[in-house]
């Protein structure tokens, strides 16, 4: 691609996203220790940037997102229980509640930065970006809820260390099932047979895809 063609592409808006390591959606007990949490966080976190060219590269969106999978929730609960010196019963109670939530919704912890703050308020009509979850069958779903974390505290900054005062933070929840053919039962949006899934940010400025590739 020549310099002019490349410039034209960049002027319309481009994106760089990191696919990261392969992940497994298999369920079942885990044997995590508290020390294993950073590795689990890295495995389930993706980041990317969307930019335009205005004589220079101009960032329009920078996003880091963690998918709170079944596996991630085990690691998180183990670290949390160790940090707070919880009893075995309390740890089990917290873990069960978290895994039950994973059955109901696909949840992402998202931190982003944009040049104009109100454009990045995903829960507001002024947002410049629409967020959706896409599976490998190209089925797209919109969030059930977008919950802003207005003042991230010690938990957010410790367990999701990419959280900073310069970034807007959200918890975004999607349905776990999607309608199939007319009259058919809703089918899982994402499952062990999925090849990948994408957290997509799209709008007039461009599109940014964060991709989780799934082990076969």
BELWOKA-V556031 format. One record per backbone hydrogen bond with DSSP energy under -0.5 kcal/mol. NH is the residue of the N-H (numbers start at 1). CO is the residue of the C=O. Records with the same first field share a line. If there is no record, write none. Layout:
NH = CO, CO
This chain:
6 = 2
7 = 3
8 = 4
9 = 5
10 = 6
11 = 7
12 = 8
13 = 9, 10
14 = 51
16 = 49
18 = 47
19 = 17
23 = 213
36 = 33
37 = 34
40 = 36
41 = 37
42 = 38
43 = 39
44 = 40
45 = 42
46 = 65
48 = 63
49 = 16
50 = 61
51 = 14
52 = 58
53 = 10
54 = 52, 56
58 = 52
59 = 57
60 = 50
61 = 50
62 = 113
63 = 48
64 = 111
65 = 46
66 = 109
67 = 44
68 = 66, 107
69 = 67
73 = 69
74 = 70
75 = 71
76 = 72
77 = 73
78 = 74
79 = 75
80 = 76
81 = 77
82 = 78
83 = 79
84 = 80
85 = 82
86 = 81
91 = 87
92 = 88
93 = 89
94 = 90
95 = 91
96 = 92
97 = 93
98 = 94
99 = 95
100 = 96
101 = 97
102 = 98
103 = 99
104 = 100
105 = 101
106 = 174
107 = 105
108 = 172
109 = 66
110 = 108, 170
111 = 64
112 = 168
113 = 62
117 = 115
119 = 116
120 = 116, 117
121 = 118
122 = 120
124 = 121
127 = 124
128 = 119
129 = 119
130 = 202
132 = 200
133 = 141
134 = 198
135 = 139
136 = 196
138 = 135
140 = 138
141 = 133
143 = 131
144 = 173
145 = 173
147 = 171
148 = 146
149 = 169
150 = 148
152 = 149
157 = 153
158 = 154
159 = 155
160 = 156
163 = 160
167 = 164
168 = 112
170 = 110
171 = 147
172 = 108, 170
173 = 145
174 = 106
176 = 104
178 = 187
184 = 181
187 = 178
189 = 176
190 = 176
194 = 191
197 = 212
198 = 134
199 = 210
200 = 132, 198
201 = 208
202 = 130
203 = 206
206 = 203
208 = 201
210 = 199
211 = 209
212 = 197
213 = 211
214 = 195
215 = 23
